[in-house]
Amino acid sequence: MSVLLLTGCATSPAASQADRLKAGLVRVETQCGAKPGTLKLNSDNLVAVMPASDAKYETIECVFRELKKPEFADHIKLGFVGNEAYAAEEQK
């Protein structure tokens, strides 16, 4: 009697979901003309949007329009962080 044991290196569903999200975020950056790294996926599979200070309004508008689509809908919590970095520039 022979026993054949096959094992594989299957990724977990959570890992494959994160990979799909990362690929989608790269696609959105490219499609909208955003600089690489504008969109980041954190450890909780939430998307952080960190546009460059010189990013065009139209670019960020495109990014948010794309992020409203169903593939990202459960991974977006909208809030603005870091606005204080620009307050010093405005006072000059």
N, C-alpha and C positions, 0 to 999 in steps of 0.2 A: 504494500500500500504506500503510495506516494502522496505527499502533501505539498502543495505549491502555495506559498504565501506571497501575495503581492502587496506591496505597500507603496504609497505614493507620498508626494509632498504637496498635499492639497492645502490651499490657503483657507483660513477661516473666513466665514461670511463677512465678519466685521472688517477683516483686512482687505478683502476684495472690494467691499463697499468704499473703504477709504481710498483705495487705488483708483476706483472709478471716479470718485469725487475729485481727487487730485488731477486726474486727466481732464475732467470737465472744467476745472478751474484754469488749467493751462490753455484749454481751448477758448474759454471766455476772454482771458487776457489777450490772446493772439487775435481773436475776432474783433475785439473792441479797441485794440491798439494800446492797451495798458502795458506798463513796464512789467517785466517778469518779477514776481515776488509781491505784486500788488495784492493778490489773493493768497491767503494762507489757510490751511486746514489745521486746526489745533488738535490736541489729543482727544478732545471730546467730540470730534467730527463736526465742529462748528467752524464756519468760515469767517475769517477776519479780513476786512478790507482796509488796506493801508496804502492809499494813493500817494504818489509823490507830490510834493508841494507845488510843482509846476504842471500837474496833470490838468488836461483840458476838461471843462464841464461835460462836453459831449462824450468824452471817453468814460467818465464815471457814470454818466447817465446810461450808457450802453451796458456797462458792467452790472448796474443795479437792475436794469431791464432783464438781462440774462439770468441773474440770480433769483428772480421772481418765478422762474420756470420750475415745473414740478420736480425735476431731478435734484434741485437744491433747496426746495421749499422747507423741508424739515431741518435744515442745517443753518438757517439764517436767524439770528437774533440781532435786530438792527439797533445800533447805538453809536454814538460818536465819542471816541476816546482820543485824546491827544490834541484837542483844539487849543489847549493852553500853550502849546508850542508856538502857535502863530500869534498869540496875544502880544508877546514881546516885540515881534516884528511890526505889528500895527501901531504900537506906541512910539516907535522911532520917527 
